[in-house]
Amino acid sequence: MDIRIAAPLLLATLVLVSGCERPDTLQEAVAPDAETLVVINGMPITRADVFAYTGLDGAPDPVRPDGVLEELINLELLRQEAIAQGIDQEIEIQIILRNMEIGLLASEVIERRAREMTFSEEEIQTEYDAQVAAYSTAEYRARHILVEDAAEARQIIVALQEGADFAELAAAHSQDASAPEGGDLGWFAPGQMIPAFTAAVEALEPGEYTPEPVQTRFGWHVILLEDTRETAPPPLEEVRPQVEEILQARALRAFMDGLRADADIEFPIRPEQY
C-alpha cells in the first residue's frame, strides 16, 4: 500500500481518536528496529517514517537533499502545536480524524483480503464461459442521419421511400460528425451505442432502415443497417486478468455481505430523514 501520510501524523490520527494515549516512542508503533533520524520535543522521526511519507520502500538514503526530513520536522512541530492549542479536541477535527482512521483500516482489510485470494482453473474457466455466454458476439455496421426534430426525420424517411440515396441524405442533412462519410458509423458492438439506438439496429435486417425516427438524447435518428457479423470471443488467456478481477470483486462483495449479516446495525434515524 502506498502510504503518503507522514507516520507521526498518521499515528497522531489514530491516537487522537482513541483518547490521546501514545506509545513512548514511535519505534514501538512503526518498527521495533527503526532508526531514529531526529527527535522533536521527545518525539522521534525514524527512517521508517521517511519511507512511509515518500513512498520509498527500502530506499538506501531517506534523508534526501530535497528536504523530506525538514518537511517532516515541520509537520511534527505543527502537529504538536495543534495539540497544544487543543485543536485535536474539537468535535469537527475528531470526526475528520475518525473518518481518516476508518478509511485507512477499511482499505487495508480489503487489500489484504484481495491479496490472499486465489482461484482454481475450474473457477476461472466457469466464469469465462459465463461471461462469453452473457454477452453478444454480434457486431453491426450501420449509417445514420441525425436531425433536431421528428418532423424532419420523417421527411427523410419519405425521401428514402421515394428512392433517395441514404448516404447523400446523410451528407446533406445529418448533424452528426459522420455526415461527410454519408453517416457511416463503421462496425460496432451493441454495448458501444446507447440503448435506444442499439434496440433500433437490432430490430432491422441488413439493408433496412428504421420506419420511424428513433429518439435519443442527441436528437432524432434515421438508421440504416448495412450488415451484421459474428465475432469470436477473446481467448481465456487474453482476458484472464479481467476474469480474475470479476471473481475477486464477487468474493469481496460476499465478504462484505457476510460482515453486514453478522453485524448489529441499527438506524435511530431513518435514511430519508438525514
C-alpha positions in Angstrom: 0.0 0.0 0.0 1.3 3.4 -1.0 1.1 5.5 2.2 1.9 9.1 1.6 1.0 10.5 5.1 3.8 11.1 7.5 3.9 8.3 10.0 3.9 10.7 13.0 0.8 12.4 11.6 -0.8 9.1 10.8 -0.1 7.8 14.3 -1.5 11.0 15.7 -4.7 10.4 13.8 -5.2 7.1 15.5 -4.0 8.3 18.9 -6.2 11.4 18.9 -9.3 9.5 18.1 -8.6 6.9 20.8 -8.0 9.4 23.6 -4.5 10.7 23.2 -2.8 7.7 24.6 0.6 7.4 22.9 3.5 4.9 22.9 6.7 6.1 24.5 8.4 6.1 21.1 7.3 5.8 17.5 9.6 2.8 17.2 7.0 0.9 19.2 4.3 1.7 16.7 6.2 1.8 13.4 9.0 -0.7 13.7 11.0 -2.0 16.7 14.3 -1.6 14.9 13.5 1.6 13.1 16.5 4.0 13.0 15.7 7.4 14.7 16.8 10.3 12.5 15.7 13.2 14.7 13.9 13.7 18.0 11.5 16.7 18.3 10.4 17.5 21.8 10.8 13.9 22.7 9.0 12.6 19.6 11.3 10.7 17.2 11.1 10.6 13.4 12.5 7.4 12.1 13.8 6.1 8.8 10.6 4.1 8.5 8.6 7.4 8.9 10.5 8.9 5.9 10.0 5.8 3.8 6.3 5.9 4.5 6.0 9.6 3.8 7.8 9.5 0.5 6.5 6.1 -0.6 10.1 4.8 -0.9 10.1 1.3 0.4 13.6 0.3 1.2 15.4 3.3 -0.4 19.0 3.4 0.7 19.1 7.0 1.9 15.8 8.5 3.0 17.4 11.8 4.1 17.4 13.3 0.7 18.6 16.8 -0.3 15.0 17.7 -1.4 14.1 18.4 2.2 11.9 15.4 3.0 13.2 15.2 6.6 12.9 19.0 7.0 9.3 18.8 5.9 8.6 16.0 8.4 10.1 18.1 11.2 7.8 21.0 10.2 4.8 18.8 10.1 5.6 17.2 13.5 6.0 20.7 15.0 2.7 21.8 13.6 1.1 18.6 14.9 2.4 19.3 18.4 1.3 22.9 18.2 -2.2 21.8 17.2 -2.4 19.5 20.3 -1.1 22.4 22.5 -3.9 24.6 21.2 -6.5 21.9 21.9 -7.4 21.6 18.2 -7.3 17.8 18.4 -10.2 18.0 20.9 -12.5 19.9 18.6 -15.5 17.8 17.6 -15.1 18.6 13.9 -11.4 17.6 13.9 -12.3 14.4 15.9 -14.8 13.5 13.2 -12.3 14.1 10.4 -9.6 12.0 12.2 -12.1 9.2 12.8 -13.0 9.1 9.1 -9.3 9.0 8.2 -8.9 6.1 10.5 -11.9 4.3 9.2 -10.8 4.8 5.6 -7.3 3.6 6.2 -8.2 0.5 8.2 -11.1 -0.4 5.8 -8.8 -0.1 2.8 -6.2 -2.3 4.4 -8.7 -5.0 5.2 -9.9 -5.1 1.6 -6.3 -5.0 0.2 -5.2 -7.8 2.4 -8.2 -9.9 1.7 -7.7 -9.4 -2.1 -4.1 -10.4 -1.9 -5.0 -13.6 -0.1 -7.4 -14.7 -2.8 -6.6 -17.5 -5.2 -8.9 -19.1 -7.8 -8.8 -22.5 -9.3 -8.6 -23.1 -13.0 -12.1 -24.5 -12.9 -13.5 -21.4 -11.3 -11.7 -19.2 -13.8 -12.9 -21.3 -16.8 -16.5 -21.4 -15.4 -16.6 -17.6 -15.0 -15.1 -17.1 -18.5 -17.7 -19.3 -20.1 -20.5 -17.4 -18.2 -19.1 -14.1 -19.4 -18.9 -15.3 -23.0 -22.5 -16.6 -22.8 -23.8 -13.4 -21.3 -22.5 -11.0 -24.0 -23.5 -10.8 -27.6 -20.8 -11.5 -30.1 -22.8 -9.8 -32.8 -21.4 -6.6 -34.5 -23.3 -4.2 -36.7 -22.4 -1.9 -39.5 -24.8 1.0 -39.9 -25.3 4.5 -41.1 -27.5 7.1 -39.6 -28.9 10.6 -40.1 -29.2 12.8 -37.1 -31.6 15.8 -37.1 -33.1 18.0 -34.4 -36.8 17.1 -34.7 -39.0 14.2 -35.6 -40.8 16.0 -38.4 -37.5 16.4 -40.4 -36.6 12.8 -39.7 -39.9 11.7 -41.1 -39.3 13.8 -44.2 -36.0 12.0 -44.7 -37.8 8.6 -44.3 -40.3 9.7 -47.0 -37.4 10.6 -49.3 -35.8 7.2 -48.7 -39.1 5.5 -49.6 -39.1 7.5 -52.8 -35.7 6.1 -53.7 -33.2 8.8 -52.4 -29.7 7.6 -51.5 -29.1 7.3 -47.8 -25.5 8.4 -47.9 -26.4 11.5 -49.9 -29.2 12.4 -47.5 -26.8 12.0 -44.6 -24.2 14.2 -46.1 -26.8 16.9 -46.8 -28.9 16.8 -43.6 -27.2 14.9 -40.7 -25.8 17.0 -37.8 -23.5 14.2 -36.7 -19.8 14.1 -37.3 -20.3 11.1 -39.6 -22.2 13.3 -42.2 -19.2 13.7 -44.5 -18.9 9.9 -44.7 -22.5 9.5 -45.5 -23.5 8.8 -41.9 -21.2 5.7 -41.8 -20.6 4.5 -38.2 -18.4 1.6 -39.2 -18.6 -1.7 -37.2 -19.7 -1.5 -33.6 -20.8 -3.8 -30.8 -24.2 -3.4 -29.1 -22.8 -2.0 -25.9 -21.0 0.8 -27.8 -24.2 2.6 -28.6 -26.9 4.0 -26.3 -29.8 1.5 -25.6 -32.4 3.1 -27.9 -30.1 3.2 -30.8 -29.0 -0.4 -30.3 -32.5 -1.6 -29.9 -33.5 0.0 -33.2 -30.5 -1.5 -35.0 -31.1 -5.0 -33.6 -34.7 -4.9 -35.0 -33.5 -4.3 -38.5 -32.4 -6.7 -41.2 -29.4 -5.8 -43.4 -30.5 -3.3 -46.0 -33.4 -2.0 -43.9 -33.8 1.5 -42.4 -35.9 2.5 -39.4 -39.5 3.0 -40.5 -39.9 5.6 -37.7 -37.5 8.1 -36.3 -35.5 7.0 -33.3 -35.1 9.4 -30.4 -32.1 9.6 -28.2 -30.6 12.4 -26.1 -28.7 13.6 -29.2 -31.8 14.1 -31.3 -33.8 12.1 -33.9 -32.1 9.4 -35.9 -32.9 7.6 -39.1 -30.8 4.4 -39.2 -29.8 2.1 -42.0 -28.4 -1.3 -41.1 -25.9 -2.3 -43.7 -24.5 -5.6 -42.4 -24.0 -7.8 -39.4 -21.3 -10.3 -38.4 -20.4 -12.6 -35.5 -17.1 -12.1 -33.7 -15.2 -14.7 -31.8 -14.8 -14.0 -28.1 -11.2 -13.3 -26.9 -9.4 -16.5 -25.7 -9.3 -17.0 -22.0 -5.6 -16.3 -21.7 -6.1 -12.9 -23.2 -8.7 -11.9 -20.7 -7.6 -13.9 -17.7 -6.8 -10.8 -15.5 -10.3 -9.4 -16.2 -11.9 -12.7 -15.3 -10.0 -12.9 -12.1 -11.0 -9.3 -11.3 -14.6 -10.3 -11.7 -14.2 -13.3 -9.3 -12.3 -11.1 -6.9 -15.0 -8.4 -6.9 -17.7 -11.0 -6.3 -15.8 -12.6 -3.4 -15.2 -9.2 -1.8 -18.9 -8.4 -2.1 -19.7 -11.7 -0.4 -17.2 -10.9 2.3 -18.8 -7.5 2.8 -22.3 -9.1 2.8 -21.1 -11.5 5.5 -19.8 -8.7 7.7 -23.1 -6.9 7.4 -25.1 -10.1 8.1 -23.1 -10.8 11.3 -23.3 -7.1 12.5 -25.9 -5.5 14.7 -26.8 -2.5 12.5 -29.4 0.0 13.9 -30.9 3.1 12.3 -32.0 5.5 15.0 -32.8 8.0 12.3 -34.2 6.6 9.1 -32.1 7.4 6.0 -34.9 9.5 4.4 -34.7 11.8 7.5 -31.0 12.6 7.1 
